[in-house]
């Protein structure tokens, strides 16, 4: 049940996040969208039920197909992204999988960033390949790599930008031009930036994907995903697949995420301010060997970030002395910062991609994608900067006290090729 956004004035990002996606008709004058925790909806007559099923009349039938609370969230994210429409899913990976299922068939070819979320890559590499879909993984930070990999059978270019976990960028306008020239779709996982910082549809993308679990929800307490499309044709295809395969979001999930979305802009503003300060701090720390953050002038794509993003984001990757062993020492000694996967919450989290989120990718392919054993990923939250800096500082300084670390983790990483993402 879509709101007519043409009737709405052009609003700022904070205002849009707070107000977009309200119900078209209030029941009691409620300010907050209610939770319509109902699996099914009664029809006033048999004729009305038949008309809804045939599509002749709008109206709710069954929550796997549509639900007012879920629709409110979908409309909010679609408005923030500037898309035709959006379809919510139970998880971020349900959103990714639904895009694959909606647009790829036997014999099709995909060009994908080599550095993407581990499960997104594993599905392409190990699951869809069983059904005759081929994928070429490239370093998409250089547009010529995408162009060289394109084939007559290429139906989709799939990228993340910023990339997970290298924090390199893909030129969205460049990738869109290459995809369009070859008749392929450009699908962009926008989870690391979010719609307040980056809107891929404005640069020519056809599909935008979010793990709502991350920045849009922002409180590390609920799972969810979203697919936003540029036009109705792609929306209808995604909607059909998600409804048929049962990837649908529950209304209580939607209500929690919608509540988180209302503060998206102010949360990202605070976390991004912290991230910039921490990136400069890490750059000068003697135990840190390199830092990847688009806000740093030394980042190879700093100028690209300024062109296609409204800010530099809240994600930092960096390397530490003594490689994997130094990273283990760091992560085992942080106190305030949580040692956990996921990202985008009000709390700061740190993790080791090679042994955690990307352990399902074989070691040689991790290294090709720039996912080094020494790489540490930091999701910066909304705490006071001084507290975050002090926690990192004391943990980093422990690397100098390193004595011995068991080799069990290293052996496990070298042998790991099964999904654990």
Secondary structure, DSSP 8 states (H G I E B T S, - for coil): ----GGGS----HHHHHHHTT--SS-SS--SS------SB---SSHHHHHHHHHTSS----BTTT--HHHHHHHHHHHHHHT-SEEEEESSHHHHHHHHHHHH--TT-EEEEESSS-HHHHHIIIIIGGGGT-EEEEE-TTSHHHHHHH--TTEEEEEEESS-TTT-----HHHHHHHHHHTT-EEEEE-TTT-TTT--GGGGT-SEEEEETTTTTT-SSS---EEEEESSHHHHHHHHHHHHHHT-B--HHHHHHHHHHHTTHHHHHHHHHHHHHHHHHHHHT-TTEEEEE-TTSTTSTTHHHHHHH-SS--SEEEEEETTHHHHHHHHHHH-SSSEE-S---SSS-EEE-GGGTTTTTS-HHHHHHTT--TTEEEEE--SS-HHHHHHHHHHHHHGGGG-----SHHHHHHHH--S---
